[in-house]
Amino acid sequence: MRTPERRKAVSIGRPQASLRIDELGLTLAEAKTLLSGLQARITDVQIRDITQHSNPAPAAIDCGN
């Protein structure tokens, strides 16, 4: 079993001094940014895993030509 990796996928910055109770949670734009970053990272890891664990392409077949 592979050891889990930790990487920063996305960062959402807000000025902390201005946070109010009605500003807690994510805005729709922030949620979309977060989801997009996560999807890109997951896709990268899946592609890496598939290419590392797949069989190499078979050698060309010599047809005697």
N, CA, C and O atoms as CSV, one atom per row, in Angstrom:
chain,resi,resn,atom,element,x,y,z
A,1,MET,N,N,0.838,-1.182,0.000
A,1,MET,CA,C,0.000,0.000,0.000
A,1,MET,C,C,0.881,1.243,0.000
A,1,MET,O,O,1.863,1.328,0.737
A,2,ARG,N,N,0.514,2.192,-0.832
A,2,ARG,CA,C,1.290,3.408,-0.980
A,2,ARG,C,C,1.060,4.355,0.188
A,2,ARG,O,O,-0.045,4.442,0.722
A,3,THR,N,N,2.109,5.059,0.576
A,3,THR,CA,C,2.002,6.063,1.627
A,3,THR,C,C,1.263,7.279,1.084
A,3,THR,O,O,1.586,7.759,-0.003
A,4,PRO,N,N,0.291,7.778,1.812
A,4,PRO,CA,C,-0.447,8.951,1.332
A,4,PRO,C,C,0.478,10.154,1.169
A,4,PRO,O,O,1.420,10.341,1.939
A,5,GLU,N,N,0.195,10.952,0.169
A,5,GLU,CA,C,0.964,12.164,-0.087
A,5,GLU,C,C,0.184,13.367,0.421
A,5,GLU,O,O,-1.047,13.375,0.430
A,6,ARG,N,N,0.922,14.376,0.840
A,6,ARG,CA,C,0.293,15.641,1.208
A,6,ARG,C,C,0.868,16.725,0.331
A,6,ARG,O,O,2.078,16.950,0.302
A,7,ARG,N,N,-0.003,17.383,-0.374
A,7,ARG,CA,C,0.402,18.513,-1.212
A,7,ARG,C,C,-0.687,19.565,-1.166
A,7,ARG,O,O,-1.873,19.266,-1.022
A,8,LYS,N,N,-0.253,20.788,-1.292
A,8,LYS,CA,C,-1.219,21.876,-1.342
A,8,LYS,C,C,-1.851,21.881,-2.722
A,8,LYS,O,O,-1.164,22.059,-3.727
A,9,ALA,N,N,-3.158,21.686,-2.768
A,9,ALA,CA,C,-3.857,21.644,-4.048
A,9,ALA,C,C,-4.352,23.019,-4.442
A,9,ALA,O,O,-4.345,23.383,-5.618
A,10,VAL,N,N,-4.779,23.774,-3.457
A,10,VAL,CA,C,-5.356,25.076,-3.754
A,10,VAL,C,C,-5.270,25.942,-2.504
A,10,VAL,O,O,-5.263,25.429,-1.385
A,11,SER,N,N,-5.208,27.208,-2.691
A,11,SER,CA,C,-5.172,28.130,-1.562
A,11,SER,C,C,-6.198,29.225,-1.794
A,11,SER,O,O,-6.247,29.837,-2.861
A,12,ILE,N,N,-7.007,29.458,-0.790
A,12,ILE,CA,C,-8.001,30.516,-0.873
A,12,ILE,C,C,-7.663,31.517,0.219
A,12,ILE,O,O,-7.689,31.190,1.406
A,13,GLY,N,N,-7.353,32.715,-0.182
A,13,GLY,CA,C,-6.950,33.725,0.790
A,13,GLY,C,C,-8.040,34.748,1.034
A,13,GLY,O,O,-8.716,35.207,0.112
A,14,ARG,N,N,-8.189,35.088,2.289
A,14,ARG,CA,C,-9.102,36.152,2.691
A,14,ARG,C,C,-8.411,36.955,3.784
A,14,ARG,O,O,-7.658,36.399,4.583
A,15,PRO,N,N,-8.660,38.235,3.821
A,15,PRO,CA,C,-8.115,39.012,4.936
A,15,PRO,C,C,-8.827,38.612,6.224
A,15,PRO,O,O,-10.050,38.723,6.312
A,16,GLN,N,N,-8.088,38.154,7.212
A,16,GLN,CA,C,-8.698,37.654,8.438
A,16,GLN,C,C,-9.334,38.765,9.274
A,16,GLN,O,O,-10.295,38.517,10.003
A,17,ALA,N,N,-8.822,39.944,9.178
A,17,ALA,CA,C,-9.346,41.036,9.988
A,17,ALA,C,C,-10.794,41.362,9.638
A,17,ALA,O,O,-11.536,41.875,10.475
A,18,SER,N,N,-11.194,41.066,8.411
A,18,SER,CA,C,-12.540,41.442,7.983
A,18,SER,C,C,-13.551,40.299,8.093
A,18,SER,O,O,-14.712,40.478,7.723
A,19,LEU,N,N,-13.140,39.132,8.594
A,19,LEU,CA,C,-14.080,38.019,8.668
A,19,LEU,C,C,-15.161,38.276,9.707
A,19,LEU,O,O,-14.894,38.651,10.848
A,20,ARG,N,N,-16.379,38.061,9.266
A,20,ARG,CA,C,-17.527,38.165,10.156
A,20,ARG,C,C,-18.260,36.827,10.115
A,20,ARG,O,O,-18.011,36.003,9.235
A,21,ILE,N,N,-19.149,36.616,11.057
A,21,ILE,CA,C,-19.879,35.356,11.141
A,21,ILE,C,C,-20.638,35.065,9.844
A,21,ILE,O,O,-20.754,33.904,9.454
A,22,ASP,N,N,-21.149,36.081,9.179
A,22,ASP,CA,C,-21.897,35.871,7.939
A,22,ASP,C,C,-20.983,35.598,6.744
A,22,ASP,O,O,-21.466,35.322,5.645
A,23,GLU,N,N,-19.666,35.673,6.953
A,23,GLU,CA,C,-18.717,35.392,5.881
A,23,GLU,C,C,-18.050,34.035,6.033
A,23,GLU,O,O,-17.165,33.697,5.247
A,24,LEU,N,N,-18.455,33.246,7.032
A,24,LEU,CA,C,-17.880,31.916,7.212
A,24,LEU,C,C,-18.352,30.993,6.101
A,24,LEU,O,O,-19.424,31.190,5.528
A,25,GLY,N,N,-17.546,29.989,5.805
A,25,GLY,CA,C,-17.887,29.075,4.718
A,25,GLY,C,C,-17.298,29.558,3.409
A,25,GLY,O,O,-16.609,30.577,3.359
A,26,LEU,N,N,-17.575,28.820,2.358
A,26,LEU,CA,C,-17.033,29.150,1.044
A,26,LEU,C,C,-18.070,29.868,0.197
A,26,LEU,O,O,-19.266,29.587,0.271
A,27,THR,N,N,-17.585,30.796,-0.602
A,27,THR,CA,C,-18.458,31.372,-1.621
A,27,THR,C,C,-18.534,30.381,-2.773
A,27,THR,O,O,-17.743,29.439,-2.836
A,28,LEU,N,N,-19.459,30.582,-3.665
A,28,LEU,CA,C,-19.579,29.696,-4.828
A,28,LEU,C,C,-18.294,29.728,-5.655
A,28,LEU,O,O,-17.825,28.687,-6.117
A,29,ALA,N,N,-17.734,30.904,-5.840
A,29,ALA,CA,C,-16.483,31.026,-6.614
A,29,ALA,C,C,-15.344,30.280,-5.925
A,29,ALA,O,O,-14.559,29.606,-6.592
A,30,GLU,N,N,-15.244,30.390,-4.599
A,30,GLU,CA,C,-14.193,29.685,-3.868
A,30,GLU,C,C,-14.385,28.173,-3.945
A,30,GLU,O,O,-13.414,27.430,-4.091
A,31,ALA,N,N,-15.625,27.720,-3.849
A,31,ALA,CA,C,-15.904,26.285,-3.943
A,31,ALA,C,C,-15.529,25.745,-5.319
A,31,ALA,O,O,-14.981,24.648,-5.433
A,32,LYS,N,N,-15.822,26.508,-6.352
A,32,LYS,CA,C,-15.462,26.087,-7.709
A,32,LYS,C,C,-13.948,26.031,-7.879
A,32,LYS,O,O,-13.426,25.110,-8.507
A,33,THR,N,N,-13.241,27.014,-7.321
A,33,THR,CA,C,-11.781,27.021,-7.380
A,33,THR,C,C,-11.213,25.812,-6.652
A,33,THR,O,O,-10.313,25.143,-7.160
A,34,LEU,N,N,-11.735,25.529,-5.463
A,34,LEU,CA,C,-11.291,24.385,-4.678
A,34,LEU,C,C,-11.543,23.078,-5.415
A,34,LEU,O,O,-10.654,22.231,-5.492
A,35,LEU,N,N,-12.739,22.906,-5.953
A,35,LEU,CA,C,-13.081,21.684,-6.677
A,35,LEU,C,C,-12.200,21.505,-7.905
A,35,LEU,O,O,-11.723,20.402,-8.173
A,36,SER,N,N,-11.985,22.562,-8.639
A,36,SER,CA,C,-11.138,22.494,-9.835
A,36,SER,C,C,-9.713,22.085,-9.482
A,36,SER,O,O,-9.120,21.246,-10.162
A,37,GLY,N,N,-9.164,22.669,-8.430
A,37,GLY,CA,C,-7.813,22.314,-8.000
A,37,GLY,C,C,-7.712,20.866,-7.551
A,37,GLY,O,O,-6.746,20.175,-7.875
A,38,LEU,N,N,-8.713,20.406,-6.803
A,38,LEU,CA,C,-8.713,19.009,-6.348
A,38,LEU,C,C,-8.834,18.042,-7.521
A,38,LEU,O,O,-8.127,17.036,-7.577
A,39,GLN,N,N,-9.729,18.348,-8.457
A,39,GLN,CA,C,-9.896,17.476,-9.625
A,39,GLN,C,C,-8.605,17.400,-10.431
A,39,GLN,O,O,-8.231,16.319,-10.887
A,40,ALA,N,N,-7.927,18.512,-10.614
A,40,ALA,CA,C,-6.674,18.516,-11.367
A,40,ALA,C,C,-5.619,17.677,-10.659
A,40,ALA,O,O,-4.901,16.913,-11.304
A,41,ARG,N,N,-5.519,17.810,-9.351
A,41,ARG,CA,C,-4.520,17.047,-8.582
A,41,ARG,C,C,-4.828,15.553,-8.609
A,41,ARG,O,O,-3.925,14.737,-8.794
A,42,ILE,N,N,-6.090,15.193,-8.427
A,42,ILE,CA,C,-6.481,13.776,-8.446
A,42,ILE,C,C,-6.194,13.176,-9.817
A,42,ILE,O,O,-5.687,12.058,-9.916
A,43,THR,N,N,-6.515,13.916,-10.867
A,43,THR,CA,C,-6.250,13.431,-12.229
A,43,THR,C,C,-4.755,13.221,-12.446
A,43,THR,O,O,-4.350,12.211,-13.022
A,44,ASP,N,N,-3.936,14.158,-11.993
A,44,ASP,CA,C,-2.479,14.016,-12.127
A,44,ASP,C,C,-1.977,12.747,-11.434
A,44,ASP,O,O,-1.164,12.010,-11.993
A,45,VAL,N,N,-2.459,12.501,-10.230
A,45,VAL,CA,C,-2.024,11.320,-9.469
A,45,VAL,C,C,-2.496,10.040,-10.153
A,45,VAL,O,O,-1.745,9.066,-10.225
A,46,GLN,N,N,-3.729,10.031,-10.655
A,46,GLN,CA,C,-4.236,8.839,-11.340
A,46,GLN,C,C,-3.438,8.552,-12.606
A,46,GLN,O,O,-3.108,7.398,-12.882
A,47,ILE,N,N,-3.130,9.574,-13.364
A,47,ILE,CA,C,-2.338,9.386,-14.587
A,47,ILE,C,C,-0.952,8.862,-14.238
A,47,ILE,O,O,-0.454,7.945,-14.891
A,48,ARG,N,N,-0.325,9.432,-13.216
A,48,ARG,CA,C,0.995,8.962,-12.791
A,48,ARG,C,C,0.944,7.502,-12.365
A,48,ARG,O,O,1.809,6.711,-12.742
A,49,ASP,N,N,-0.063,7.146,-11.581
A,49,ASP,CA,C,-0.171,5.764,-11.112
A,49,ASP,C,C,-0.391,4.793,-12.269
A,49,ASP,O,O,0.209,3.719,-12.303
A,50,ILE,N,N,-1.237,5.163,-13.201
A,50,ILE,CA,C,-1.509,4.278,-14.343
A,50,ILE,C,C,-0.255,4.093,-15.189
A,50,ILE,O,O,0.054,2.976,-15.604
A,51,THR,N,N,0.472,5.183,-15.447
A,51,THR,CA,C,1.662,5.058,-16.296
A,51,THR,C,C,2.786,4.312,-15.584
A,51,THR,O,O,3.591,3.652,-16.241
A,52,GLN,N,N,2.859,4.400,-14.273
A,52,GLN,CA,C,3.902,3.690,-13.541
A,52,GLN,C,C,3.602,2.202,-13.421
A,52,GLN,O,O,4.527,1.392,-13.358
A,53,HIS,N,N,2.344,1.833,-13.388
A,53,HIS,CA,C,1.980,0.446,-13.136
A,53,HIS,C,C,1.495,-0.306,-14.379
A,53,HIS,O,O,1.195,-1.498,-14.303
A,54,SER,N,N,1.420,0.372,-15.501
A,54,SER,CA,C,0.951,-0.312,-16.706
A,54,SER,C,C,2.123,-1.023,-17.394
A,54,SER,O,O,3.285,-0.663,-17.203
A,55,ASN,N,N,1.801,-2.010,-18.175
A,55,ASN,CA,C,2.814,-2.746,-18.920
A,55,ASN,C,C,3.323,-1.873,-20.057
A,55,ASN,O,O,2.543,-1.149,-20.676
A,56,PRO,N,N,4.597,-1.930,-20.335
A,56,PRO,CA,C,5.104,-1.146,-21.464
A,56,PRO,C,C,4.499,-1.655,-22.767
A,56,PRO,O,O,4.053,-2.799,-22.854
A,57,ALA,N,N,4.491,-0.809,-23.756
A,57,ALA,CA,C,3.957,-1.211,-25.059
A,57,ALA,C,C,4.762,-2.385,-25.615
A,57,ALA,O,O,5.987,-2.410,-25.499
A,58,PRO,N,N,4.082,-3.343,-26.209
A,58,PRO,CA,C,4.822,-4.486,-26.765
A,58,PRO,C,C,5.764,-4.027,-27.860
A,58,PRO,O,O,5.500,-3.048,-28.557
A,59,ALA,N,N,6.863,-4.744,-28.000
A,59,ALA,CA,C,7.845,-4.422,-29.036
A,59,ALA,C,C,7.210,-4.619,-30.408
A,59,ALA,O,O,6.300,-5.429,-30.582
A,60,ALA,N,N,7.699,-3.880,-31.350
A,60,ALA,CA,C,7.187,-4.010,-32.721
A,60,ALA,C,C,7.423,-5.445,-33.211
A,60,ALA,O,O,8.448,-6.061,-32.918
A,61,ILE,N,N,6.468,-5.943,-33.947
A,61,ILE,CA,C,6.575,-7.306,-34.474
A,61,ILE,C,C,7.325,-7.254,-35.801
A,61,ILE,O,O,6.980,-6.479,-36.693
A,62,ASP,N,N,8.345,-8.080,-35.918
A,62,ASP,CA,C,9.124,-8.143,-37.162
A,62,ASP,C,C,8.392,-9.063,-38.118
A,62,ASP,O,O,8.259,-10.260,-37.863
A,63,CYS,N,N,7.918,-8.502,-39.217
A,63,CYS,CA,C,7.194,-9.284,-40.219
A,63,CYS,C,C,8.109,-9.779,-41.331
A,63,CYS,O,O,7.643,-10.307,-42.342
A,64,GLY,N,N,9.400,-9.608,-41.140
A,64,GLY,CA,C,10.347,-10.079,-42.138
A,64,GLY,C,C,10.521,-9.139,-43.314
A,64,GLY,O,O,11.097,-9.530,-44.330
A,65,ASN,N,N,10.041,-7.920,-43.204
A,65,ASN,CA,C,10.181,-6.955,-44.327
A,65,ASN,C,C,11.440,-6.172,-44.189
A,65,ASN,O,O,11.732,-5.319,-45.028
